[in-house]
Amino acid sequence: MLRVTGHIGVSTNFSENSKAAQATSLKQGISSTSLKSLNNPGLLKVYFAGKSPPEKDKSKPGWRKPTKNLIDEILRTRKMKTQDVLENKILYDLKGYDLSERDLNNIKLPPKANLEKADLRGAHLENADLPGVLLTEADLTEAYLIEANLPGARLIKANLTGAHLENARLTKAHLIKADLTEAYLENARLTEARLEKANLTEAHLENARLIKAHLEKANLTEAHLENAHLENARLEKANLTEAHLENARLIKAHLEKANLRGAHLENARLIEAHLIKADLRGAHLENAHLEKADLRGAHLENARLENADLTNAHLTGVNLDGAKYDAKTKFTVGTRDMTGEQLHKLGEYVVNELFPGMVYVQD
């Protein structure tokens, strides 16, 4: 039998006769005309008829379920008319559909295509174009979305555990309450993304762009955010316990009441950051920039502040018991800026009056 490859995607510019001919071809499983003439190239590649692609050994790495007769599957399962395919309706409603382990690389879906609760576990969606797609409660466990385009996509409560989203574009995407445990988001663009209450435990967000992102009450325990851009991000009450934020940019970020216990903030830029009542106990702030940061009522017990810059920082009510500073740590005392060495020379009594419990460490 003739095998023809094509795309789910249609032109609305066919004549009535050509539409009818195309519909007949689809029903028979054989395309009598070149599907290259369709207006949406790059959409889901399928095998309409004939021998399927050679199956790969599931035991070998990189195995993908072959995309065989998917259009017939959808037509049969959905009880849709073939004419719906010609009008591109089929791509608007794939709610709950099983696309697990499918090879869907480079797929292009129309905006707001419905994939809610779809099974996309292990699916390959590299370079997929999915703007505004509805993926609420979809299962994308260990799916491959490397360099995928997902601006404005709705991934509310989606399961993205272990998913690969390196270099993905998720600007203004909705990931509220999504599970991104151990997900790979290196270099991902998440500017203004909504990640409230999302689970990002041990997620990889190195070099990710999270400017103005919403991460209120998100769980970022032991997450990797080295060199991440979090300028003006909203992280109120977020859990960043032992998170890695080395060299991260948190300028003017909102971290009120955030849990940063044991977090690694070496060389981080927290200039004018909002850290009111934040928990920074045992945090590593060596070489950190905290100029004009608001630390009122914050907990910095046993924090490491060697060579940190706290010039003009707001420290009213801060708890510095056991916090360590050195000769290069910078403070503002009254209207005077001074180094840790200068502060130490004022004597232990004066230091304890200004910053009770703080401990001086020598090189």
Rosetta blueprint (number, residue, H / E / L):
1 M L
2 L L
3 R L
4 V L
5 T E
6 G E
7 H E
8 I L
9 G L
10 V L
11 S L
12 T L
13 N L
14 F L
15 S L
16 E H
17 N H
18 S H
19 K H
20 A H
21 A H
22 Q H
23 A H
24 T H
25 S H
26 L H
27 K H
28 Q H
29 G L
30 I L
31 S L
32 S L
33 T L
34 S L
35 L H
36 K H
37 S H
38 L L
39 N L
40 N L
41 P L
42 G L
43 L L
44 L L
45 K E
46 V E
47 Y E
48 F L
49 A L
50 G L
51 K L
52 S L
53 P L
54 P L
55 E L
56 K L
57 D L
58 K L
59 S L
60 K L
61 P L
62 G L
63 W L
64 R L
65 K E
66 P L
67 T L
68 K E
69 N L
70 L H
71 I H
72 D H
73 E H
74 I H
75 L H
76 R H
77 T H
78 R H
79 K L
80 M L
81 K L
82 T H
83 Q H
84 D H
85 V H
86 L H
87 E L
88 N L
89 K H
90 I H
91 L H
92 Y H
93 D E
94 L L
95 K L
96 G L
97 Y L
98 D E
99 L L
100 S L
101 E L
102 R E
103 D E
104 L L
105 N L
106 N L
107 I L
108 K E
109 L L
110 P L
111 P L
112 K L
113 A L
114 N E
115 L L
116 E L
117 K L
118 A L
119 D E
120 L L
121 R L
122 G L
123 A L
124 H E
125 L L
126 E L
127 N L
128 A L
129 D E
130 L L
131 P L
132 G L
133 V L
134 L E
135 L L
136 T L
137 E L
138 A L
139 D E
140 L L
141 T L
142 E L
143 A L
144 Y E
145 L L
146 I L
147 E L
148 A L
149 N E
150 L L
151 P L
152 G L
153 A L
154 R E
155 L L
156 I L
157 K L
158 A L
159 N E
160 L L
161 T L
162 G L
163 A L
164 H E
165 L L
166 E L
167 N L
168 A L
169 R E
170 L L
171 T L
172 K L
173 A L
174 H E
175 L L
176 I L
177 K L
178 A L
179 D E
180 L L
181 T L
182 E L
183 A L
184 Y E
185 L L
186 E L
187 N L
188 A L
189 R E
190 L L
191 T L
192 E L
193 A L
194 R E
195 L L
196 E L
197 K L
198 A L
199 N E
200 L L
201 T L
202 E L
203 A L
204 H E
205 L L
206 E L
207 N L
208 A L
209 R E
210 L L
211 I L
212 K L
213 A L
214 H E
215 L L
216 E L
217 K L
218 A L
219 N E
220 L L
221 T L
222 E L
223 A L
224 H E
225 L L
226 E L
227 N L
228 A L
229 H E
230 L L
231 E L
232 N L
233 A L
234 R E
235 L L
236 E L
237 K L
238 A L
239 N E
240 L L
241 T L
242 E L
243 A L
244 H E
245 L L
246 E L
247 N L
248 A L
249 R E
250 L L
251 I L
252 K L
253 A L
254 H E
255 L L
256 E L
257 K L
258 A L
259 N E
260 L L
261 R L
262 G L
263 A L
264 H E
265 L L
266 E L
267 N L
268 A L
269 R E
270 L L
271 I L
272 E L
273 A L
274 H E
275 L L
276 I L
277 K L
278 A L
279 D E
280 L L
281 R L
282 G L
283 A L
284 H E
285 L L
286 E L
287 N L
288 A L
289 H E
290 L L
291 E L
292 K L
293 A L
294 D E
295 L L
296 R L
297 G L
298 A L
299 H E
300 L L
301 E L
302 N L
303 A L
304 R E
305 L L
306 E L
307 N L
308 A L
309 D E
310 L L
311 T L
312 N L
313 A L
314 H E
315 L L
316 T L
317 G L
318 V L
319 N E
320 L L
321 D L
322 G L
323 A L
324 K E
325 Y E
326 D L
327 A L
328 K L
329 T L
330 K E
331 F E
332 T E
333 V E
334 G L
335 T L
336 R E
337 D E
338 M E
339 T E
340 G H
341 E H
342 Q H
343 L H
344 H H
345 K H
346 L L
347 G L
348 E H
349 Y H
350 V H
351 V H
352 N H
353 E H
354 L H
355 F L
356 P L
357 G L
358 M L
359 V E
360 Y E
361 V L
362 Q L
363 D L
